[in-house]
Amino acid sequence: MRLDCPLCGPRDLREFTPRGAAVHARRPEGETWSEAWHHHLHLRDNPAGRSEELWYHGSGCTAWLIVERDTATHEVFSVRLAAEGGA
Ligand SMILES: [Zn+2]
């Protein structure tokens, strides 16, 4: 399987590290402990089907990416830079 990094082009999957659902890339508001921070740090969904995930291109450009893929079939729909938003 290959991922098409927006900066490096198509690269082997082993160059990337998955970091969970992209929704967790957004930090909750506020600096004090809250239920939102508990969910952000400790709770993860495990969806079957189309979802957005945060991936790190550690053996390439070191960019954080948002990968939209189907977790059941592994089909990749899109790869974009997390810095461009949309997470
Ligand atoms: Zn890259």
PDB file of the backbone (N, CA, C, O) and the ligand in Angstrom, with CONECT records:
HET     ZN  A 101       1
ATOM      1  N   MET A   1       0.847  -1.188   0.000  1.00  0.00           N
ATOM      2  CA  MET A   1       0.000   0.000   0.000  1.00  0.00           C
ATOM      3  C   MET A   1       0.886   1.243   0.000  1.00  0.00           C
ATOM      4  O   MET A   1       1.932   1.268   0.648  1.00  0.00           O
ATOM      5  N   ARG A   2       0.465   2.258  -0.721  1.00  0.00           N
ATOM      6  CA  ARG A   2       1.195   3.509  -0.809  1.00  0.00           C
ATOM      7  C   ARG A   2       0.267   4.669  -0.442  1.00  0.00           C
ATOM      8  O   ARG A   2      -0.940   4.620  -0.677  1.00  0.00           O
ATOM      9  N   LEU A   3       0.860   5.707   0.139  1.00  0.00           N
ATOM     10  CA  LEU A   3       0.129   6.949   0.387  1.00  0.00           C
ATOM     11  C   LEU A   3       0.746   8.032  -0.483  1.00  0.00           C
ATOM     12  O   LEU A   3       1.964   8.093  -0.649  1.00  0.00           O
ATOM     13  N   ASP A   4      -0.099   8.878  -1.031  1.00  0.00           N
ATOM     14  CA  ASP A   4       0.342   9.953  -1.909  1.00  0.00           C
ATOM     15  C   ASP A   4       0.525  11.228  -1.082  1.00  0.00           C
ATOM     16  O   ASP A   4      -0.396  12.035  -0.956  1.00  0.00           O
ATOM     17  N   CYS A   5       1.727  11.397  -0.520  1.00  0.00           N
ATOM     18  CA  CYS A   5       2.014  12.582   0.292  1.00  0.00           C
ATOM     19  C   CYS A   5       1.942  13.823  -0.601  1.00  0.00           C
ATOM     20  O   CYS A   5       2.514  13.819  -1.691  1.00  0.00           O
ATOM     21  N   PRO A   6       1.252  14.887  -0.167  1.00  0.00           N
ATOM     22  CA  PRO A   6       1.164  16.102  -0.989  1.00  0.00           C
ATOM     23  C   PRO A   6       2.530  16.738  -1.258  1.00  0.00           C
ATOM     24  O   PRO A   6       2.681  17.460  -2.243  1.00  0.00           O
ATOM     25  N   LEU A   7       3.526  16.487  -0.406  1.00  0.00           N
ATOM     26  CA  LEU A   7       4.845  17.091  -0.575  1.00  0.00           C
ATOM     27  C   LEU A   7       5.841  16.157  -1.255  1.00  0.00           C
ATOM     28  O   LEU A   7       6.701  16.630  -1.998  1.00  0.00           O
ATOM     29  N   CYS A   8       5.754  14.847  -1.025  1.00  0.00           N
ATOM     30  CA  CYS A   8       6.743  13.880  -1.509  1.00  0.00           C
ATOM     31  C   CYS A   8       6.255  13.024  -2.672  1.00  0.00           C
ATOM     32  O   CYS A   8       7.068  12.423  -3.374  1.00  0.00           O
ATOM     33  N   GLY A   9       4.961  12.959  -2.886  1.00  0.00           N
ATOM     34  CA  GLY A   9       4.415  12.073  -3.906  1.00  0.00           C
ATOM     35  C   GLY A   9       4.135  10.701  -3.311  1.00  0.00           C
ATOM     36  O   GLY A   9       4.196  10.532  -2.093  1.00  0.00           O
ATOM     37  N   PRO A  10       3.825   9.712  -4.160  1.00  0.00           N
ATOM     38  CA  PRO A  10       3.498   8.369  -3.670  1.00  0.00           C
ATOM     39  C   PRO A  10       4.682   7.733  -2.947  1.00  0.00           C
ATOM     40  O   PRO A  10       5.785   7.660  -3.490  1.00  0.00           O
ATOM     41  N   ARG A  11       4.445   7.270  -1.712  1.00  0.00           N
ATOM     42  CA  ARG A  11       5.506   6.672  -0.890  1.00  0.00           C
ATOM     43  C   ARG A  11       4.969   5.422  -0.198  1.00  0.00           C
ATOM     44  O   ARG A  11       3.765   5.274   0.015  1.00  0.00           O
ATOM     45  N   ASP A  12       5.899   4.526   0.147  1.00  0.00           N
ATOM     46  CA  ASP A  12       5.522   3.285   0.813  1.00  0.00           C
ATOM     47  C   ASP A  12       4.874   3.584   2.174  1.00  0.00           C
ATOM     48  O   ASP A  12       5.285   4.504   2.882  1.00  0.00           O
ATOM     49  N   LEU A  13       3.878   2.805   2.514  1.00  0.00           N
ATOM     50  CA  LEU A  13       3.140   3.013   3.761  1.00  0.00           C
ATOM     51  C   LEU A  13       4.043   2.954   4.988  1.00  0.00           C
ATOM     52  O   LEU A  13       3.755   3.600   5.996  1.00  0.00           O
ATOM     53  N   ARG A  14       5.135   2.187   4.917  1.00  0.00           N
ATOM     54  CA  ARG A  14       6.024   2.035   6.067  1.00  0.00           C
ATOM     55  C   ARG A  14       6.715   3.335   6.463  1.00  0.00           C
ATOM     56  O   ARG A  14       7.295   3.416   7.546  1.00  0.00           O
ATOM     57  N   GLU A  15       6.664   4.355   5.603  1.00  0.00           N
ATOM     58  CA  GLU A  15       7.263   5.650   5.928  1.00  0.00           C
ATOM     59  C   GLU A  15       6.362   6.483   6.843  1.00  0.00           C
ATOM     60  O   GLU A  15       6.791   7.507   7.375  1.00  0.00           O
ATOM     61  N   PHE A  16       5.121   6.046   7.022  1.00  0.00           N
ATOM     62  CA  PHE A  16       4.121   6.840   7.738  1.00  0.00           C
ATOM     63  C   PHE A  16       3.723   6.164   9.051  1.00  0.00           C
ATOM     64  O   PHE A  16       3.825   4.945   9.189  1.00  0.00           O
ATOM     65  N   THR A  17       3.272   6.964  10.002  1.00  0.00           N
ATOM     66  CA  THR A  17       2.777   6.452  11.269  1.00  0.00           C
ATOM     67  C   THR A  17       1.371   6.994  11.502  1.00  0.00           C
ATOM     68  O   THR A  17       1.174   8.209  11.506  1.00  0.00           O
ATOM     69  N   PRO A  18       0.386   6.109  11.697  1.00  0.00           N
ATOM     70  CA  PRO A  18      -0.965   6.581  11.984  1.00  0.00           C
ATOM     71  C   PRO A  18      -1.056   7.097  13.414  1.00  0.00           C
ATOM     72  O   PRO A  18      -0.453   6.527  14.324  1.00  0.00           O
ATOM     73  N   ARG A  19      -1.794   8.150  13.607  1.00  0.00           N
ATOM     74  CA  ARG A  19      -1.936   8.759  14.936  1.00  0.00           C
ATOM     75  C   ARG A  19      -3.375   8.914  15.376  1.00  0.00           C
ATOM     76  O   ARG A  19      -3.672   9.717  16.261  1.00  0.00           O
ATOM     77  N   GLY A  20      -4.272   8.158  14.769  1.00  0.00           N
ATOM     78  CA  GLY A  20      -5.654   8.156  15.229  1.00  0.00           C
ATOM     79  C   GLY A  20      -6.553   9.071  14.422  1.00  0.00           C
ATOM     80  O   GLY A  20      -6.155   9.650  13.412  1.00  0.00           O
ATOM     81  N   ALA A  21      -7.774   9.180  14.903  1.00  0.00           N
ATOM     82  CA  ALA A  21      -8.795   9.947  14.201  1.00  0.00           C
ATOM     83  C   ALA A  21      -8.404  11.413  14.104  1.00  0.00           C
ATOM     84  O   ALA A  21      -7.911  12.001  15.067  1.00  0.00           O
ATOM     85  N   ALA A  22      -8.628  12.000  12.927  1.00  0.00           N
ATOM     86  CA  ALA A  22      -8.244  13.397  12.707  1.00  0.00           C
ATOM     87  C   ALA A  22      -8.996  14.346  13.614  1.00  0.00           C
ATOM     88  O   ALA A  22      -8.509  15.438  13.906  1.00  0.00           O
ATOM     89  N   VAL A  23     -10.162  13.955  14.060  1.00  0.00           N
ATOM     90  CA  VAL A  23     -10.932  14.841  14.934  1.00  0.00           C
ATOM     91  C   VAL A  23     -10.164  15.140  16.215  1.00  0.00           C
ATOM     92  O   VAL A  23     -10.384  16.177  16.841  1.00  0.00           O
ATOM     93  N   HIS A  24      -9.259  14.238  16.613  1.00  0.00           N
ATOM     94  CA  HIS A  24      -8.490  14.452  17.840  1.00  0.00           C
ATOM     95  C   HIS A  24      -7.322  15.412  17.627  1.00  0.00           C
ATOM     96  O   HIS A  24      -6.615  15.745  18.577  1.00  0.00           O
ATOM     97  N   ALA A  25      -7.117  15.856  16.392  1.00  0.00           N
ATOM     98  CA  ALA A  25      -6.063  16.841  16.142  1.00  0.00           C
ATOM     99  C   ALA A  25      -6.452  18.214  16.692  1.00  0.00           C
ATOM    100  O   ALA A  25      -5.592  19.050  16.967  1.00  0.00           O
ATOM    101  N   ARG A  26      -7.741  18.430  16.845  1.00  0.00           N
ATOM    102  CA  ARG A  26      -8.218  19.716  17.369  1.00  0.00           C
ATOM    103  C   ARG A  26      -8.244  19.689  18.885  1.00  0.00           C
ATOM    104  O   ARG A  26      -8.862  18.807  19.481  1.00  0.00           O
ATOM    105  N   ARG A  27      -7.590  20.631  19.505  1.00  0.00           N
ATOM    106  CA  ARG A  27      -7.550  20.716  20.966  1.00  0.00           C
ATOM    107  C   ARG A  27      -8.806  21.400  21.479  1.00  0.00           C
ATOM    108  O   ARG A  27      -9.314  22.328  20.849  1.00  0.00           O
ATOM    109  N   PRO A  28      -9.311  20.942  22.628  1.00  0.00           N
ATOM    110  CA  PRO A  28     -10.472  21.604  23.217  1.00  0.00           C
ATOM    111  C   PRO A  28     -10.132  23.023  23.660  1.00  0.00           C
ATOM    112  O   PRO A  28      -8.964  23.365  23.847  1.00  0.00           O
ATOM    113  N   GLU A  29     -11.148  23.826  23.821  1.00  0.00           N
ATOM    114  CA  GLU A  29     -10.983  25.190  24.321  1.00  0.00           C
ATOM    115  C   GLU A  29     -10.607  25.151  25.797  1.00  0.00           C
ATOM    116  O   GLU A  29     -10.986  24.227  26.516  1.00  0.00           O
ATOM    117  N   GLY A  30      -9.873  26.138  26.237  1.00  0.00           N
ATOM    118  CA  GLY A  30      -9.582  26.299  27.656  1.00  0.00           C
ATOM    119  C   GLY A  30      -8.339  25.559  28.094  1.00  0.00           C
ATOM    120  O   GLY A  30      -7.906  24.605  27.448  1.00  0.00           O
ATOM    121  N   GLU A  31      -7.771  26.008  29.195  1.00  0.00           N
ATOM    122  CA  GLU A  31      -6.539  25.439  29.731  1.00  0.00           C
ATOM    123  C   GLU A  31      -6.794  24.533  30.936  1.00  0.00           C
ATOM    124  O   GLU A  31      -5.890  23.809  31.354  1.00  0.00           O
ATOM    125  N   THR A  32      -7.975  24.555  31.491  1.00  0.00           N
ATOM    126  CA  THR A  32      -8.273  23.756  32.681  1.00  0.00           C
ATOM    127  C   THR A  32      -8.906  22.427  32.275  1.00  0.00           C
ATOM    128  O   THR A  32      -9.474  22.285  31.192  1.00  0.00           O
ATOM    129  N   TRP A  33      -8.786  21.457  33.186  1.00  0.00           N
ATOM    130  CA  TRP A  33      -9.304  20.117  32.924  1.00  0.00           C
ATOM    131  C   TRP A  33     -10.809  20.153  32.740  1.00  0.00           C
ATOM    132  O   TRP A  33     -11.516  20.837  33.481  1.00  0.00           O
ATOM    133  N   SER A  34     -11.299  19.418  31.755  1.00  0.00           N
ATOM    134  CA  SER A  34     -12.731  19.358  31.490  1.00  0.00           C
ATOM    135  C   SER A  34     -13.047  18.011  30.859  1.00  0.00           C
ATOM    136  O   SER A  34     -12.149  17.249  30.500  1.00  0.00           O
ATOM    137  N   GLU A  35     -14.328  17.735  30.730  1.00  0.00           N
ATOM    138  CA  GLU A  35     -14.757  16.506  30.071  1.00  0.00           C
ATOM    139  C   GLU A  35     -14.241  16.474  28.624  1.00  0.00           C
ATOM    140  O   GLU A  35     -13.896  15.409  28.112  1.00  0.00           O
ATOM    141  N   ALA A  36     -14.190  17.637  27.969  1.00  0.00           N
ATOM    142  CA  ALA A  36     -13.691  17.709  26.590  1.00  0.00           C
ATOM    143  C   ALA A  36     -12.218  17.281  26.519  1.00  0.00           C
ATOM    144  O   ALA A  36     -11.819  16.594  25.580  1.00  0.00           O
ATOM    145  N   TRP A  37     -11.404  17.689  27.519  1.00  0.00           N
ATOM    146  CA  TRP A  37     -10.005  17.281  27.553  1.00  0.00           C
ATOM    147  C   TRP A  37      -9.879  15.789  27.814  1.00  0.00           C
ATOM    148  O   TRP A  37      -9.010  15.137  27.236  1.00  0.00           O
ATOM    149  N   HIS A  38     -10.725  15.236  28.670  1.00  0.00           N
ATOM    150  CA  HIS A  38     -10.724  13.792  28.917  1.00  0.00           C
ATOM    151  C   HIS A  38     -10.969  13.044  27.612  1.00  0.00           C
ATOM    152  O   HIS A  38     -10.249  12.092  27.313  1.00  0.00           O
ATOM    153  N   HIS A  39     -11.955  13.445  26.837  1.00  0.00           N
ATOM    154  CA  HIS A  39     -12.246  12.791  25.559  1.00  0.00           C
ATOM    155  C   HIS A  39     -11.086  12.974  24.587  1.00  0.00           C
ATOM    156  O   HIS A  39     -10.718  12.042  23.872  1.00  0.00           O
ATOM    157  N   HIS A  40     -10.509  14.175  24.558  1.00  0.00           N
ATOM    158  CA  HIS A  40      -9.416  14.470  23.626  1.00  0.00           C
ATOM    159  C   HIS A  40      -8.199  13.578  23.892  1.00  0.00           C
ATOM    160  O   HIS A  40      -7.565  13.097  22.953  1.00  0.00           O
ATOM    161  N   LEU A  41      -7.877  13.360  25.151  1.00  0.00           N
ATOM    162  CA  LEU A  41      -6.657  12.650  25.510  1.00  0.00           C
ATOM    163  C   LEU A  41      -6.824  11.138  25.653  1.00  0.00           C
ATOM    164  O   LEU A  41      -5.875  10.394  25.409  1.00  0.00           O
ATOM    165  N   HIS A  42      -8.014  10.668  26.046  1.00  0.00           N
ATOM    166  CA  HIS A  42      -8.128   9.269  26.460  1.00  0.00           C
ATOM    167  C   HIS A  42      -9.103   8.412  25.661  1.00  0.00           C
ATOM    168  O   HIS A  42      -8.946   7.192  25.637  1.00  0.00           O
ATOM    169  N   LEU A  43     -10.083   8.986  25.021  1.00  0.00           N
ATOM    170  CA  LEU A  43     -11.117   8.174  24.381  1.00  0.00           C
ATOM    171  C   LEU A  43     -10.946   8.200  22.864  1.00  0.00           C
ATOM    172  O   LEU A  43     -10.755   9.258  22.264  1.00  0.00           O
ATOM    173  N   ARG A  44     -11.017   7.019  22.258  1.00  0.00           N
ATOM    174  CA  ARG A  44     -10.872   6.905  20.805  1.00  0.00           C
ATOM    175  C   ARG A  44     -12.000   6.056  20.240  1.00  0.00           C
ATOM    176  O   ARG A  44     -12.418   5.060  20.830  1.00  0.00           O
ATOM    177  N   ASP A  45     -12.476   6.482  19.084  1.00  0.00           N
ATOM    178  CA  ASP A  45     -13.443   5.677  18.350  1.00  0.00           C
ATOM    179  C   ASP A  45     -12.667   4.670  17.510  1.00  0.00           C
ATOM    180  O   ASP A  45     -11.479   4.856  17.249  1.00  0.00           O
ATOM    181  N   ASN A  46     -13.325   3.632  17.100  1.00  0.00           N
ATOM    182  CA  ASN A  46     -12.709   2.640  16.219  1.00  0.00           C
ATOM    183  C   ASN A  46     -13.693   2.336  15.094  1.00  0.00           C
ATOM    184  O   ASN A  46     -14.259   1.245  15.023  1.00  0.00           O
ATOM    185  N   PRO A  47     -13.889   3.330  14.208  1.00  0.00           N
ATOM    186  CA  PRO A  47     -14.938   3.176  13.196  1.00  0.00           C
ATOM    187  C   PRO A  47     -14.569   2.168  12.118  1.00  0.00           C
ATOM    188  O   PRO A  47     -13.401   2.029  11.754  1.00  0.00           O
ATOM    189  N   ALA A  48     -15.567   1.478  11.621  1.00  0.00           N
ATOM    190  CA  ALA A  48     -15.392   0.615  10.451  1.00  0.00           C
ATOM    191  C   ALA A  48     -16.026   1.339   9.282  1.00  0.00           C
ATOM    192  O   ALA A  48     -17.234   1.578   9.272  1.00  0.00           O
ATOM    193  N   GLY A  49     -15.213   1.688   8.292  1.00  0.00           N
ATOM    194  CA  GLY A  49     -15.728   2.416   7.136  1.00  0.00           C
ATOM    195  C   GLY A  49     -14.943   3.681   6.901  1.00  0.00           C
ATOM    196  O   GLY A  49     -13.803   3.816   7.347  1.00  0.00           O
ATOM    197  N   ARG A  50     -15.565   4.617   6.190  1.00  0.00           N
ATOM    198  CA  ARG A  50     -14.886   5.844   5.767  1.00  0.00           C
ATOM    199  C   ARG A  50     -14.632   6.757   6.972  1.00  0.00           C
ATOM    200  O   ARG A  50     -15.547   7.060   7.738  1.00  0.00           O
ATOM    201  N   SER A  51     -13.385   7.185   7.123  1.00  0.00           N
ATOM    202  CA  SER A  51     -13.037   8.059   8.242  1.00  0.00           C
ATOM    203  C   SER A  51     -11.799   8.876   7.889  1.00  0.00           C
ATOM    204  O   SER A  51     -11.090   8.567   6.931  1.00  0.00           O
ATOM    205  N   GLU A  52     -11.549   9.916   8.669  1.00  0.00           N
ATOM    206  CA  GLU A  52     -10.369  10.751   8.491  1.00  0.00           C
ATOM    207  C   GLU A  52      -9.409  10.481   9.637  1.00  0.00           C
ATOM    208  O   GLU A  52      -9.800  10.477  10.804  1.00  0.00           O
ATOM    209  N   GLU A  53      -8.136  10.252   9.289  1.00  0.00           N
ATOM    210  CA  GLU A  53      -7.120   9.932  10.287  1.00  0.00           C
ATOM    211  C   GLU A  53      -5.933  10.880  10.147  1.00  0.00           C
ATOM    212  O   GLU A  53      -5.648  11.407   9.071  1.00  0.00           O
ATOM    213  N   LEU A  54      -5.255  11.072  11.272  1.00  0.00           N
ATOM    214  CA  LEU A  54      -4.030  11.863  11.284  1.00  0.00           C
ATOM    215  C   LEU A  54      -2.841  10.917  11.114  1.00  0.00           C
ATOM    216  O   LEU A  54      -2.708   9.949  11.863  1.00  0.00           O
ATOM    217  N   TRP A  55      -1.980  11.190  10.138  1.00  0.00           N
ATOM    218  CA  TRP A  55      -0.789  10.374   9.869  1.00  0.00           C
ATOM    219  C   TRP A  55       0.430  11.281   9.865  1.00  0.00           C
ATOM    220  O   TRP A  55       0.342  12.456   9.512  1.00  0.00           O
ATOM    221  N   TYR A  56       1.577  10.720  10.265  1.00  0.00           N
ATOM    222  CA  TYR A  56       2.830  11.456  10.319  1.00  0.00           C
ATOM    223  C   TYR A  56       3.817  10.857   9.320  1.00  0.00           C
ATOM    224  O   TYR A  56       4.049   9.648   9.340  1.00  0.00           O
ATOM    225  N   HIS A  57       4.398  11.673   8.452  1.00  0.00           N
ATOM    226  CA  HIS A  57       5.356  11.181   7.453  1.00  0.00           C
ATOM    227  C   HIS A  57       6.762  11.294   8.043  1.00  0.00           C
ATOM    228  O   HIS A  57       7.554  12.136   7.621  1.00  0.00           O
ATOM    229  N   GLY A  58       7.061  10.448   9.011  1.00  0.00           N
ATOM    230  CA  GLY A  58       8.301  10.508   9.764  1.00  0.00           C
ATOM    231  C   GLY A  58       9.539  10.142   8.977  1.00  0.00           C
ATOM    232  O   GLY A  58      10.622  10.639   9.286  1.00  0.00           O
ATOM    233  N   SER A  59       9.422   9.283   7.963  1.00  0.00           N
ATOM    234  CA  SER A  59      10.576   8.896   7.151  1.00  0.00           C
ATOM    235  C   SER A  59      10.622   9.677   5.847  1.00  0.00           C
ATOM    236  O   SER A  59      11.293   9.279   4.895  1.00  0.00           O
ATOM    237  N   GLY A  60       9.903  10.791   5.815  1.00  0.00           N
ATOM    238  CA  GLY A  60       9.881  11.632   4.624  1.00  0.00           C
ATOM    239  C   GLY A  60      10.004  13.090   5.011  1.00  0.00           C
ATOM    240  O   GLY A  60      11.010  13.508   5.584  1.00  0.00           O
ATOM    241  N   CYS A  61       8.994  13.849   4.701  1.00  0.00           N
ATOM    242  CA  CYS A  61       9.034  15.302   4.892  1.00  0.00           C
ATOM    243  C   CYS A  61       8.664  15.726   6.318  1.00  0.00           C
ATOM    244  O   CYS A  61       8.720  16.917   6.624  1.00  0.00           O
ATOM    245  N   THR A  62       8.296  14.809   7.180  1.00  0.00           N
ATOM    246  CA  THR A  62       7.866  15.034   8.577  1.00  0.00           C
ATOM    247  C   THR A  62       6.583  15.862   8.665  1.00  0.00           C
ATOM    248  O   THR A  62       6.319  16.504   9.681  1.00  0.00           O
ATOM    249  N   ALA A  63       5.800  15.840   7.607  1.00  0.00           N
ATOM    250  CA  ALA A  63       4.521  16.555   7.624  1.00  0.00           C
ATOM    251  C   ALA A  63       3.450  15.712   8.312  1.00  0.00           C
ATOM    252  O   ALA A  63       3.479  14.482   8.272  1.00  0.00           O
ATOM    253  N   TRP A  64       2.503  16.409   8.947  1.00  0.00           N
ATOM    254  CA  TRP A  64       1.307  15.770   9.473  1.00  0.00           C
ATOM    255  C   TRP A  64       0.252  15.823   8.387  1.00  0.00           C
ATOM    256  O   TRP A  64       0.022  16.869   7.778  1.00  0.00           O
ATOM    257  N   LEU A  65      -0.388  14.686   8.147  1.00  0.00           N
ATOM    258  CA  LEU A  65      -1.332  14.557   7.049  1.00  0.00           C
ATOM    259  C   LEU A  65      -2.691  14.103   7.557  1.00  0.00           C
ATOM    260  O   LEU A  65      -2.786  13.418   8.575  1.00  0.00           O
ATOM    261  N   ILE A  66      -3.719  14.480   6.857  1.00  0.00           N
ATOM    262  CA  ILE A  66      -5.056  13.953   7.104  1.00  0.00           C
ATOM    263  C   ILE A  66      -5.380  13.008   5.958  1.00  0.00           C
ATOM    264  O   ILE A  66      -5.482  13.421   4.804  1.00  0.00           O
ATOM    265  N   VAL A  67      -5.540  11.735   6.294  1.00  0.00           N
ATOM    266  CA  VAL A  67      -5.811  10.696   5.308  1.00  0.00           C
ATOM    267  C   VAL A  67      -7.271  10.277   5.443  1.00  0.00           C
ATOM    268  O   VAL A  67      -7.699   9.812   6.500  1.00  0.00           O
ATOM    269  N   GLU A  68      -8.020  10.445   4.371  1.00  0.00           N
ATOM    270  CA  GLU A  68      -9.402   9.977   4.347  1.00  0.00           C
ATOM    271  C   GLU A  68      -9.401   8.601   3.702  1.00  0.00           C
ATOM    272  O   GLU A  68      -9.065   8.460   2.526  1.00  0.00           O
ATOM    273  N   ARG A  69      -9.778   7.589   4.472  1.00  0.00           N
ATOM    274  CA  ARG A  69      -9.747   6.221   3.936  1.00  0.00           C
ATOM    275  C   ARG A  69     -10.846   5.376   4.557  1.00  0.00           C
ATOM    276  O   ARG A  69     -11.469   5.749   5.552  1.00  0.00           O
ATOM    277  N   ASP A  70     -11.059   4.232   3.939  1.00  0.00           N
ATOM    278  CA  ASP A  70     -12.019   3.264   4.455  1.00  0.00           C
ATOM    279  C   ASP A  70     -11.247   2.277   5.319  1.00  0.00           C
ATOM    280  O   ASP A  70     -10.377   1.567   4.815  1.00  0.00           O
ATOM    281  N   THR A  71     -11.549   2.221   6.602  1.00  0.00           N
ATOM    282  CA  THR A  71     -10.793   1.368   7.514  1.00  0.00           C
ATOM    283  C   THR A  71     -11.104  -0.111   7.314  1.00  0.00           C
ATOM    284  O   THR A  71     -10.368  -0.967   7.803  1.00  0.00           O
ATOM    285  N   ALA A  72     -12.179  -0.420   6.605  1.00  0.00           N
ATOM    286  CA  ALA A  72     -12.519  -1.821   6.346  1.00  0.00           C
ATOM    287  C   ALA A  72     -11.848  -2.334   5.078  1.00  0.00           C
ATOM    288  O   ALA A  72     -11.374  -3.469   5.044  1.00  0.00           O
ATOM    289  N   THR A  73     -11.803  -1.499   4.025  1.00  0.00           N
ATOM    290  CA  THR A  73     -11.248  -1.944   2.742  1.00  0.00           C
ATOM    291  C   THR A  73      -9.840  -1.400   2.495  1.00  0.00           C
ATOM    292  O   THR A  73      -9.143  -1.879   1.601  1.00  0.00           O
ATOM    293  N   HIS A  74      -9.415  -0.403   3.279  1.00  0.00           N
ATOM    294  CA  HIS A  74      -8.111   0.276   3.150  1.00  0.00           C
ATOM    295  C   HIS A  74      -8.017   1.145   1.898  1.00  0.00           C
ATOM    296  O   HIS A  74      -6.925   1.580   1.532  1.00  0.00           O
ATOM    297  N   GLU A  75      -9.151   1.403   1.237  1.00  0.00           N
ATOM    298  CA  GLU A  75      -9.142   2.313   0.092  1.00  0.00           C
ATOM    299  C   GLU A  75      -8.871   3.736   0.587  1.00  0.00           C
ATOM    300  O   GLU A  75      -9.506   4.198   1.535  1.00  0.00           O
ATOM    301  N   VAL A  76      -7.927   4.427  -0.058  1.00  0.00           N
ATOM    302  CA  VAL A  76      -7.597   5.804   0.306  1.00  0.00           C
ATOM    303  C   VAL A  76      -8.314   6.750  -0.649  1.00  0.00           C
ATOM    304  O   VAL A  76      -8.200   6.616  -1.867  1.00  0.00           O
ATOM    305  N   PHE A  77      -9.061   7.718  -0.084  1.00  0.00           N
ATOM    306  CA  PHE A  77      -9.823   8.664  -0.894  1.00  0.00           C
ATOM    307  C   PHE A  77      -9.068   9.972  -1.093  1.00  0.00           C
ATOM    308  O   PHE A  77      -9.133  10.565  -2.170  1.00  0.00           O
ATOM    309  N   SER A  78      -8.353  10.427  -0.067  1.00  0.00           N
ATOM    310  CA  SER A  78      -7.612  11.680  -0.200  1.00  0.00           C
ATOM    311  C   SER A  78      -6.527  11.756   0.868  1.00  0.00           C
ATOM    312  O   SER A  78      -6.627  11.134   1.925  1.00  0.00           O
ATOM    313  N   VAL A  79      -5.487  12.534   0.566  1.00  0.00           N
ATOM    314  CA  VAL A  79      -4.412  12.830   1.517  1.00  0.00           C
ATOM    315  C   VAL A  79      -4.125  14.320   1.400  1.00  0.00           C
ATOM    316  O   VAL A  79      -3.850  14.820   0.309  1.00  0.00           O
ATOM    317  N   ARG A  80      -4.188  15.030   2.524  1.00  0.00           N
ATOM    318  CA  ARG A  80      -3.904  16.469   2.489  1.00  0.00           C
ATOM    319  C   ARG A  80      -3.101  16.854   3.723  1.00  0.00           C
ATOM    320  O   ARG A  80      -3.070  16.115   4.706  1.00  0.00           O
ATOM    321  N   LEU A  81      -2.462  17.995   3.669  1.00  0.00           N
ATOM    322  CA  LEU A  81      -1.669  18.473   4.785  1.00  0.00           C
ATOM    323  C   LEU A  81      -2.582  18.892   5.931  1.00  0.00           C
ATOM    324  O   LEU A  81      -3.560  19.609   5.717  1.00  0.00           O
ATOM    325  N   ALA A  82      -2.270  18.450   7.141  1.00  0.00           N
ATOM    326  CA  ALA A  82      -3.065  18.851   8.295  1.00  0.00           C
ATOM    327  C   ALA A  82      -2.962  20.355   8.526  1.00  0.00           C
ATOM    328  O   ALA A  82      -3.903  20.966   9.031  1.00  0.00           O
ATOM    329  N   ALA A  83      -1.839  20.954   8.167  1.00  0.00           N
ATOM    330  CA  ALA A  83      -1.653  22.389   8.353  1.00  0.00           C
ATOM    331  C   ALA A  83      -2.629  23.207   7.523  1.00  0.00           C
ATOM    332  O   ALA A  83      -2.867  24.378   7.818  1.00  0.00           O
ATOM    333  N   GLU A  84      -3.197  22.596   6.485  1.00  0.00           N
ATOM    334  CA  GLU A  84      -4.174  23.292   5.647  1.00  0.00           C
ATOM    335  C   GLU A  84      -5.567  23.234   6.240  1.00  0.00           C
ATOM    336  O   GLU A  84      -6.506  23.797   5.678  1.00  0.00           O
ATOM    337  N   GLY A  85      -5.710  22.553   7.380  1.00  0.00           N
ATOM    338  CA  GLY A  85      -6.991  22.528   8.073  1.00  0.00           C
ATOM    339  C   GLY A  85      -7.889  21.417   7.621  1.00  0.00           C
ATOM    340  O   GLY A  85      -7.505  20.532   6.856  1.00  0.00           O
ATOM    341  N   GLY A  86      -9.092  21.493   8.117  1.00  0.00           N
ATOM    342  CA  GLY A  86     -10.086  20.505   7.768  1.00  0.00           C
ATOM    343  C   GLY A  86     -10.183  19.367   8.753  1.00  0.00           C
ATOM    344  O   GLY A  86     -11.005  18.467   8.580  1.00  0.00           O
ATOM    345  N   ALA A  87      -9.350  19.390   9.796  1.00  0.00           N
ATOM    346  CA  ALA A  87      -9.441  18.337  10.803  1.00  0.00           C
ATOM    347  C   ALA A  87     -10.449  18.714  11.850  1.00  0.00           C
ATOM    348  O   ALA A  87     -10.674  17.955  12.792  1.00  0.00           O
TER     349      ALA A  87
HETATM  350 ZN    ZN A 101       5.930  13.666   2.756  1.00  0.00          ZN2+
END
